[in-house]
Amino acid sequence: MGLSFGEVRVGLNPFALPLLIIYYSLNRSAVHAFTRKYLLPTPSPAALARQRRESINQFKETFKRKSNESLQQMLADNRLVSNALVAARELLEERGILSR
């Protein structure tokens, strides 16, 4: 199997594909770390801040129907991801339960 581009031929050994799949399944986290580090561009600080704000807004949308007590319990338990805790805190501040 292979592709030809003029005189250049790129081939794939049929036995290499199963080996590649096995390697990927056994080393998925290492492959993803390599991909993120060397192949994907690093997001700018502004893009990271925008992504964080979008995540917080999504949590706020999810939590908006929760009671004040439930939100306070979330903050007290401190078992959620940081963006979820920020969203709970902001909702309580908007409701006047917590001071800024």
N, CA, C and O atoms as CSV, one atom per row, in Angstrom:
chain,resi,resn,atom,element,x,y,z
A,1,MET,N,N,0.846,-1.177,0.000
A,1,MET,CA,C,0.000,0.000,0.000
A,1,MET,C,C,0.887,1.235,0.000
A,1,MET,O,O,1.957,1.229,0.609
A,2,GLY,N,N,0.458,2.282,-0.671
A,2,GLY,CA,C,1.237,3.493,-0.667
A,2,GLY,C,C,0.645,4.559,-1.554
A,2,GLY,O,O,-0.299,4.323,-2.307
A,3,LEU,N,N,1.216,5.727,-1.446
A,3,LEU,CA,C,0.834,6.875,-2.257
A,3,LEU,C,C,2.028,7.289,-3.093
A,3,LEU,O,O,3.174,7.203,-2.651
A,4,SER,N,N,1.744,7.741,-4.314
A,4,SER,CA,C,2.820,8.211,-5.181
A,4,SER,C,C,2.597,9.672,-5.522
A,4,SER,O,O,1.489,10.081,-5.871
A,5,PHE,N,N,3.655,10.447,-5.417
A,5,PHE,CA,C,3.657,11.855,-5.791
A,5,PHE,C,C,4.790,12.042,-6.798
A,5,PHE,O,O,5.920,12.355,-6.424
A,6,GLY,N,N,4.475,11.845,-8.076
A,6,GLY,CA,C,5.534,11.910,-9.071
A,6,GLY,C,C,6.470,10.734,-8.877
A,6,GLY,O,O,6.053,9.577,-8.946
A,7,GLU,N,N,7.728,11.032,-8.636
A,7,GLU,CA,C,8.710,9.971,-8.416
A,7,GLU,C,C,8.819,9.563,-6.956
A,7,GLU,O,O,9.475,8.575,-6.626
A,8,VAL,N,N,8.178,10.324,-6.088
A,8,VAL,CA,C,8.247,10.031,-4.658
A,8,VAL,C,C,7.104,9.091,-4.287
A,8,VAL,O,O,5.944,9.354,-4.603
A,9,ARG,N,N,7.435,8.022,-3.631
A,9,ARG,CA,C,6.433,7.051,-3.187
A,9,ARG,C,C,6.513,6.906,-1.678
A,9,ARG,O,O,7.575,6.660,-1.107
A,10,VAL,N,N,5.351,7.067,-1.048
A,10,VAL,CA,C,5.246,6.886,0.395
A,10,VAL,C,C,4.458,5.608,0.624
A,10,VAL,O,O,3.316,5.481,0.184
A,11,GLY,N,N,5.076,4.672,1.310
A,11,GLY,CA,C,4.433,3.376,1.504
A,11,GLY,C,C,4.131,3.100,2.962
A,11,GLY,O,O,4.728,3.687,3.865
A,12,LEU,N,N,3.184,2.188,3.171
A,12,LEU,CA,C,2.814,1.773,4.522
A,12,LEU,C,C,2.779,0.264,4.536
A,12,LEU,O,O,2.006,-0.357,3.806
A,13,ASN,N,N,3.589,-0.306,5.342
A,13,ASN,CA,C,3.616,-1.742,5.494
A,13,ASN,C,C,2.329,-2.185,6.184
A,13,ASN,O,O,1.988,-1.628,7.227
A,14,PRO,N,N,1.600,-3.163,5.646
A,14,PRO,CA,C,0.342,-3.589,6.264
A,14,PRO,C,C,0.522,-4.115,7.687
A,14,PRO,O,O,-0.431,-4.106,8.466
A,15,PHE,N,N,1.707,-4.565,8.037
A,15,PHE,CA,C,1.950,-5.059,9.386
A,15,PHE,C,C,2.240,-3.923,10.365
A,15,PHE,O,O,2.133,-4.107,11.578
A,16,ALA,N,N,2.606,-2.756,9.847
A,16,ALA,CA,C,2.940,-1.632,10.714
A,16,ALA,C,C,1.693,-1.009,11.343
A,16,ALA,O,O,1.748,-0.533,12.477
A,17,LEU,N,N,0.580,-1.006,10.627
A,17,LEU,CA,C,-0.632,-0.379,11.151
A,17,LEU,C,C,-1.132,-1.042,12.438
A,17,LEU,O,O,-1.413,-0.333,13.404
A,18,PRO,N,N,-1.252,-2.354,12.490
A,18,PRO,CA,C,-1.665,-2.966,13.777
A,18,PRO,C,C,-0.676,-2.680,14.912
A,18,PRO,O,O,-1.080,-2.475,16.057
A,19,LEU,N,N,0.619,-2.669,14.587
A,19,LEU,CA,C,1.617,-2.363,15.613
A,19,LEU,C,C,1.465,-0.923,16.102
A,19,LEU,O,O,1.595,-0.643,17.293
A,20,LEU,N,N,1.190,-0.017,15.166
A,20,LEU,CA,C,0.978,1.378,15.526
A,20,LEU,C,C,-0.259,1.519,16.423
A,20,LEU,O,O,-0.233,2.272,17.397
A,21,ILE,N,N,-1.322,0.812,16.104
A,21,ILE,CA,C,-2.544,0.861,16.921
A,21,ILE,C,C,-2.281,0.305,18.312
A,21,ILE,O,O,-2.745,0.871,19.301
A,22,ILE,N,N,-1.552,-0.780,18.400
A,22,ILE,CA,C,-1.221,-1.362,19.709
A,22,ILE,C,C,-0.358,-0.402,20.509
A,22,ILE,O,O,-0.598,-0.199,21.699
A,23,TYR,N,N,0.646,0.192,19.868
A,23,TYR,CA,C,1.509,1.152,20.567
A,23,TYR,C,C,0.687,2.331,21.082
A,23,TYR,O,O,0.851,2.758,22.225
A,24,TYR,N,N,-0.199,2.852,20.232
A,24,TYR,CA,C,-1.026,3.992,20.644
A,24,TYR,C,C,-1.911,3.621,21.823
A,24,TYR,O,O,-2.016,4.390,22.778
A,25,SER,N,N,-2.552,2.453,21.775
A,25,SER,CA,C,-3.456,2.077,22.859
A,25,SER,C,C,-2.712,1.869,24.177
A,25,SER,O,O,-3.274,2.124,25.242
A,26,LEU,N,N,-1.467,1.414,24.126
A,26,LEU,CA,C,-0.688,1.199,25.341
A,26,LEU,C,C,-0.051,2.485,25.867
A,26,LEU,O,O,0.225,2.587,27.063
A,27,ASN,N,N,0.186,3.467,24.996
A,27,ASN,CA,C,0.907,4.686,25.381
A,27,ASN,C,C,0.119,5.944,25.029
A,27,ASN,O,O,0.700,6.947,24.616
A,28,ARG,N,N,-1.190,5.893,25.191
A,28,ARG,CA,C,-2.048,6.994,24.775
A,28,ARG,C,C,-1.677,8.322,25.435
A,28,ARG,O,O,-1.614,9.349,24.759
A,29,SER,N,N,-1.435,8.312,26.731
A,29,SER,CA,C,-1.132,9.580,27.414
A,29,SER,C,C,0.204,10.160,26.941
A,29,SER,O,O,0.331,11.376,26.801
A,30,ALA,N,N,1.191,9.313,26.695
A,30,ALA,CA,C,2.477,9.801,26.210
A,30,ALA,C,C,2.343,10.363,24.791
A,30,ALA,O,O,2.959,11.376,24.464
A,31,VAL,N,N,1.544,9.710,23.957
A,31,VAL,CA,C,1.338,10.199,22.589
A,31,VAL,C,C,0.630,11.543,22.623
A,31,VAL,O,O,0.998,12.458,21.886
A,32,HIS,N,N,-0.387,11.672,23.477
A,32,HIS,CA,C,-1.109,12.941,23.584
A,32,HIS,C,C,-0.207,14.049,24.120
A,32,HIS,O,O,-0.262,15.182,23.642
A,33,ALA,N,N,0.624,13.723,25.111
A,33,ALA,CA,C,1.545,14.728,25.658
A,33,ALA,C,C,2.532,15.183,24.584
A,33,ALA,O,O,2.803,16.378,24.458
A,34,PHE,N,N,3.064,14.249,23.818
A,34,PHE,CA,C,3.987,14.599,22.735
A,34,PHE,C,C,3.294,15.482,21.704
A,34,PHE,O,O,3.861,16.477,21.251
A,35,THR,N,N,2.074,15.119,21.336
A,35,THR,CA,C,1.313,15.891,20.350
A,35,THR,C,C,1.069,17.307,20.839
A,35,THR,O,O,1.272,18.270,20.098
A,36,ARG,N,N,0.630,17.436,22.097
A,36,ARG,CA,C,0.362,18.770,22.643
A,36,ARG,C,C,1.637,19.603,22.741
A,36,ARG,O,O,1.610,20.809,22.500
A,37,LYS,N,N,2.754,18.965,23.093
A,37,LYS,CA,C,3.986,19.714,23.310
A,37,LYS,C,C,4.668,20.122,22.008
A,37,LYS,O,O,5.160,21.244,21.892
A,38,TYR,N,N,4.701,19.223,21.032
A,38,TYR,CA,C,5.521,19.476,19.846
A,38,TYR,C,C,4.729,19.758,18.569
A,38,TYR,O,O,5.271,20.368,17.648
A,39,LEU,N,N,3.490,19.343,18.484
A,39,LEU,CA,C,2.764,19.479,17.234
A,39,LEU,C,C,1.665,20.541,17.258
A,39,LEU,O,O,1.354,21.127,16.221
A,40,LEU,N,N,1.081,20.795,18.412
A,40,LEU,CA,C,0.005,21.774,18.506
A,40,LEU,C,C,0.555,23.118,18.975
A,40,LEU,O,O,1.453,23.156,19.817
A,41,PRO,N,N,0.033,24.210,18.448
A,41,PRO,CA,C,0.519,25.521,18.895
A,41,PRO,C,C,0.096,25.808,20.333
A,41,PRO,O,O,-0.959,25.359,20.782
A,42,THR,N,N,0.921,26.551,21.041
A,42,THR,CA,C,0.612,26.946,22.413
A,42,THR,C,C,-0.367,28.119,22.370
A,42,THR,O,O,-0.106,29.115,21.695
A,43,PRO,N,N,-1.496,28.010,23.085
A,43,PRO,CA,C,-2.455,29.117,23.066
A,43,PRO,C,C,-1.889,30.355,23.756
A,43,PRO,O,O,-1.105,30.254,24.700
A,44,SER,N,N,-2.297,31.508,23.274
A,44,SER,CA,C,-1.842,32.773,23.859
A,44,SER,C,C,-2.506,32.962,25.219
A,44,SER,O,O,-3.526,32.334,25.500
A,45,PRO,N,N,-1.937,33.824,26.070
A,45,PRO,CA,C,-2.566,34.100,27.367
A,45,PRO,C,C,-3.994,34.618,27.215
A,45,PRO,O,O,-4.857,34.297,28.033
A,46,ALA,N,N,-4.251,35.411,26.186
A,46,ALA,CA,C,-5.611,35.921,25.971
A,46,ALA,C,C,-6.564,34.779,25.617
A,46,ALA,O,O,-7.706,34.755,26.074
A,47,ALA,N,N,-6.092,33.838,24.803
A,47,ALA,CA,C,-6.931,32.694,24.445
A,47,ALA,C,C,-7.208,31.816,25.659
A,47,ALA,O,O,-8.321,31.317,25.826
A,48,LEU,N,N,-6.201,31.627,26.504
A,48,LEU,CA,C,-6.399,30.847,27.729
A,48,LEU,C,C,-7.403,31.521,28.653
A,48,LEU,O,O,-8.255,30.854,29.239
A,49,ALA,N,N,-7.305,32.844,28.785
A,49,ALA,CA,C,-8.243,33.582,29.633
A,49,ALA,C,C,-9.661,33.486,29.063
A,49,ALA,O,O,-10.625,33.342,29.815
A,50,ARG,N,N,-9.786,33.566,27.740
A,50,ARG,CA,C,-11.102,33.461,27.109
A,50,ARG,C,C,-11.695,32.066,27.327
A,50,ARG,O,O,-12.886,31.939,27.612
A,51,GLN,N,N,-10.877,31.025,27.196
A,51,GLN,CA,C,-11.345,29.658,27.421
A,51,GLN,C,C,-11.783,29.462,28.870
A,51,GLN,O,O,-12.784,28.799,29.140
A,52,ARG,N,N,-11.021,30.046,29.802
A,52,ARG,CA,C,-11.375,29.927,31.218
A,52,ARG,C,C,-12.707,30.608,31.500
A,52,ARG,O,O,-13.556,30.063,32.205
A,53,ARG,N,N,-12.887,31.822,30.935
A,53,ARG,CA,C,-14.140,32.560,31.148
A,53,ARG,C,C,-15.314,31.798,30.547
A,53,ARG,O,O,-16.389,31.761,31.146
A,54,GLU,N,N,-15.130,31.186,29.371
A,54,GLU,CA,C,-16.195,30.385,28.761
A,54,GLU,C,C,-16.553,29.196,29.631
A,54,GLU,O,O,-17.727,28.855,29.776
A,55,SER,N,N,-15.544,28.564,30.209
A,55,SER,CA,C,-15.785,27.427,31.097
A,55,SER,C,C,-16.558,27.865,32.336
A,55,SER,O,O,-17.505,27.194,32.748
A,56,ILE,N,N,-16.159,28.981,32.929
A,56,ILE,CA,C,-16.853,29.495,34.111
A,56,ILE,C,C,-18.307,29.820,33.769
A,56,ILE,O,O,-19.216,29.508,34.539
A,57,ASN,N,N,-18.522,30.448,32.613
A,57,ASN,CA,C,-19.892,30.781,32.200
A,57,ASN,C,C,-20.738,29.535,31.981
A,57,ASN,O,O,-21.931,29.539,32.284
A,58,GLN,N,N,-20.137,28.469,31.458
A,58,GLN,CA,C,-20.868,27.215,31.288
A,58,GLN,C,C,-21.262,26.637,32.647
A,58,GLN,O,O,-22.380,26.150,32.817
A,59,PHE,N,N,-20.349,26.690,33.609
A,59,PHE,CA,C,-20.672,26.208,34.953
A,59,PHE,C,C,-21.770,27.067,35.580
A,59,PHE,O,O,-22.669,26.543,36.237
A,60,LYS,N,N,-21.700,28.377,35.382
A,60,LYS,CA,C,-22.731,29.256,35.931
A,60,LYS,C,C,-24.100,28.915,35.342
A,60,LYS,O,O,-25.105,28.922,36.053
A,61,GLU,N,N,-24.137,28.622,34.061
A,61,GLU,CA,C,-25.400,28.244,33.414
A,61,GLU,C,C,-25.927,26.941,34.014
A,61,GLU,O,O,-27.130,26.790,34.226
A,62,THR,N,N,-25.022,26.009,34.285
A,62,THR,CA,C,-25.416,24.734,34.878
A,62,THR,C,C,-25.890,24.909,36.319
A,62,THR,O,O,-26.837,24.248,36.743
A,63,PHE,N,N,-25.247,25.783,37.065
A,63,PHE,CA,C,-25.531,25.950,38.493
A,63,PHE,C,C,-26.628,26.962,38.795
A,63,PHE,O,O,-27.016,27.095,39.956
A,64,LYS,N,N,-27.139,27.672,37.814
A,64,LYS,CA,C,-28.023,28.804,38.100
A,64,LYS,C,C,-29.303,28.401,38.826
A,64,LYS,O,O,-29.889,29.233,39.519
A,65,ARG,N,N,-29.749,27.176,38.695
A,65,ARG,CA,C,-30.974,26.725,39.370
A,65,ARG,C,C,-30.709,26.133,40.754
A,65,ARG,O,O,-31.650,25.785,41.468
A,66,LYS,N,N,-29.468,26.019,41.127
A,66,LYS,CA,C,-29.134,25.452,42.441
A,66,LYS,C,C,-29.442,26.455,43.542
A,66,LYS,O,O,-29.384,27.668,43.339
A,67,SER,N,N,-29.765,25.927,44.692
A,67,SER,CA,C,-30.062,26.788,45.836
A,67,SER,C,C,-28.781,27.399,46.384
A,67,SER,O,O,-27.680,26.924,46.104
A,68,ASN,N,N,-28.942,28.455,47.166
A,68,ASN,CA,C,-27.788,29.100,47.797
A,68,ASN,C,C,-27.053,28.120,48.707
A,68,ASN,O,O,-25.823,28.099,48.752
A,69,GLU,N,N,-27.820,27.315,49.425
A,69,GLU,CA,C,-27.208,26.338,50.338
A,69,GLU,C,C,-26.378,25.315,49.564
A,69,GLU,O,O,-25.291,24.933,49.995
A,70,SER,N,N,-26.897,24.878,48.426
A,70,SER,CA,C,-26.176,23.907,47.605
A,70,SER,C,C,-24.863,24.508,47.078
A,70,SER,O,O,-23.822,23.850,47.079
A,71,LEU,N,N,-24.931,25.750,46.636
A,71,LEU,CA,C,-23.715,26.412,46.148
A,71,LEU,C,C,-22.703,26.615,47.273
A,71,LEU,O,O,-21.501,26.434,47.078
A,72,GLN,N,N,-23.197,26.992,48.452
A,72,GLN,CA,C,-22.296,27.163,49.596
A,72,GLN,C,C,-21.657,25.835,49.985
A,72,GLN,O,O,-20.490,25.794,50.375
A,73,GLN,N,N,-22.425,24.745,49.879
A,73,GLN,CA,C,-21.873,23.422,50.195
A,73,GLN,C,C,-20.795,23.033,49.188
A,73,GLN,O,O,-19.796,22.414,49.552
A,74,MET,N,N,-20.996,23.393,47.932
A,74,MET,CA,C,-19.969,23.126,46.909
A,74,MET,C,C,-18.661,23.816,47.269
A,74,MET,O,O,-17.582,23.232,47.175
A,75,LEU,N,N,-18.785,25.079,47.686
A,75,LEU,CA,C,-17.576,25.829,48.055
A,75,LEU,C,C,-16.920,25.228,49.288
A,75,LEU,O,O,-15.695,25.142,49.368
A,76,ALA,N,N,-17.741,24.810,50.255
A,76,ALA,CA,C,-17.191,24.250,51.488
A,76,ALA,C,C,-16.502,22.908,51.230
A,76,ALA,O,O,-15.447,22.627,51.799
A,77,ASP,N,N,-17.102,22.087,50.372
A,77,ASP,CA,C,-16.520,20.770,50.085
A,77,ASP,C,C,-15.223,20.880,49.280
A,77,ASP,O,O,-14.318,20.061,49.438
A,78,ASN,N,N,-15.139,21.885,48.426
A,78,ASN,CA,C,-13.921,22.146,47.635
A,78,ASN,C,C,-13.474,20.914,46.846
A,78,ASN,O,O,-12.279,20.634,46.749
A,79,ARG,N,N,-14.449,20.171,46.275
A,79,ARG,CA,C,-14.115,18.964,45.518
A,79,ARG,C,C,-14.305,19.139,44.017
A,79,ARG,O,O,-14.111,18.183,43.266
A,80,LEU,N,N,-14.674,20.313,43.566
A,80,LEU,CA,C,-14.895,20.563,42.148
A,80,LEU,C,C,-13.666,21.218,41.525
A,80,LEU,O,O,-12.773,21.693,42.227
A,81,VAL,N,N,-13.642,21.233,40.208
A,81,VAL,CA,C,-12.545,21.913,39.518
A,81,VAL,C,C,-12.621,23.406,39.817
A,81,VAL,O,O,-13.681,23.919,40.177
A,82,SER,N,N,-11.510,24.092,39.669
A,82,SER,CA,C,-11.429,25.496,40.078
A,82,SER,C,C,-12.435,26.377,39.346
A,82,SER,O,O,-13.002,27.283,39.957
A,83,ASN,N,N,-12.674,26.141,38.059
A,83,ASN,CA,C,-13.627,26.973,37.320
A,83,ASN,C,C,-15.052,26.795,37.853
A,83,ASN,O,O,-15.831,27.748,37.858
A,84,ALA,N,N,-15.394,25.599,38.295
A,84,ALA,CA,C,-16.719,25.366,38.879
A,84,ALA,C,C,-16.845,26.104,40.212
A,84,ALA,O,O,-17.901,26.656,40.521
A,85,LEU,N,N,-15.783,26.114,40.991
A,85,LEU,CA,C,-15.824,26.831,42.271
A,85,LEU,C,C,-15.942,28.341,42.051
A,85,LEU,O,O,-16.659,29.023,42.783
A,86,VAL,N,N,-15.242,28.856,41.051
A,86,VAL,CA,C,-15.340,30.279,40.726
A,86,VAL,C,C,-16.770,30.606,40.310
A,86,VAL,O,O,-17.316,31.632,40.718
A,87,ALA,N,N,-17.380,29.738,39.498
A,87,ALA,CA,C,-18.756,29.966,39.046
A,87,ALA,C,C,-19.720,29.973,40.226
A,87,ALA,O,O,-20.598,30.833,40.304
A,88,ALA,N,N,-19.565,29.026,41.139
A,88,ALA,CA,C,-20.437,28.982,42.321
A,88,ALA,C,C,-20.256,30.249,43.162
A,88,ALA,O,O,-21.235,30.830,43.632
A,89,ARG,N,N,-19.018,30.669,43.348
A,89,ARG,CA,C,-18.740,31.877,44.127
A,89,ARG,C,C,-19.356,33.113,43.446
A,89,ARG,O,O,-19.952,33.956,44.116
A,90,GLU,N,N,-19.212,33.218,42.121
A,90,GLU,CA,C,-19.772,34.360,41.401
A,90,GLU,C,C,-21.295,34.382,41.487
A,90,GLU,O,O,-21.891,35.449,41.632
A,91,LEU,N,N,-21.931,33.213,41.401
A,91,LEU,CA,C,-23.386,33.172,41.522
A,91,LEU,C,C,-23.835,33.643,42.903
A,91,LEU,O,O,-24.804,34.391,43.027
A,92,LEU,N,N,-23.129,33.202,43.931
A,92,LEU,CA,C,-23.477,33.641,45.289
A,92,LEU,C,C,-23.243,35.139,45.460
A,92,LEU,O,O,-24.015,35.813,46.143
A,93,GLU,N,N,-22.195,35.657,44.852
A,93,GLU,CA,C,-21.940,37.101,44.915
A,93,GLU,C,C,-23.040,37.881,44.184
A,93,GLU,O,O,-23.503,38.914,44.668
A,94,GLU,N,N,-23.450,37.381,43.023
A,94,GLU,CA,C,-24.522,38.032,42.268
A,94,GLU,C,C,-25.838,38.022,43.043
A,94,GLU,O,O,-26.636,38.951,42.922
A,95,ARG,N,N,-26.067,36.978,43.837
A,95,ARG,CA,C,-27.294,36.868,44.626
A,95,ARG,C,C,-27.188,37.652,45.942
A,95,ARG,O,O,-28.164,37.744,46.686
A,96,GLY,N,N,-26.033,38.202,46.225
A,96,GLY,CA,C,-25.845,38.987,47.431
A,96,GLY,C,C,-25.582,38.150,48.673
A,96,GLY,O,O,-25.682,38.661,49.789
A,97,ILE,N,N,-25.252,36.884,48.506
A,97,ILE,CA,C,-24.995,35.997,49.648
A,97,ILE,C,C,-23.554,36.147,50.120
A,97,ILE,O,O,-23.286,36.126,51.321
A,98,LEU,N,N,-22.635,36.298,49.188
A,98,LEU,CA,C,-21.213,36.515,49.518
A,98,LEU,C,C,-20.828,37.913,49.123
A,98,LEU,O,O,-21.353,38.465,48.155
A,99,SER,N,N,-19.908,38.490,49.874
A,99,SER,CA,C,-19.390,39.804,49.481
A,99,SER,C,C,-18.209,39.617,48.559
A,99,SER,O,O,-17.507,38.608,48.629
A,100,ARG,N,N,-17.992,40.579,47.707
A,100,ARG,CA,C,-16.919,40.473,46.711
A,100,ARG,C,C,-15.604,40.719,47.326
A,100,ARG,O,O,-14.583,40.672,46.639
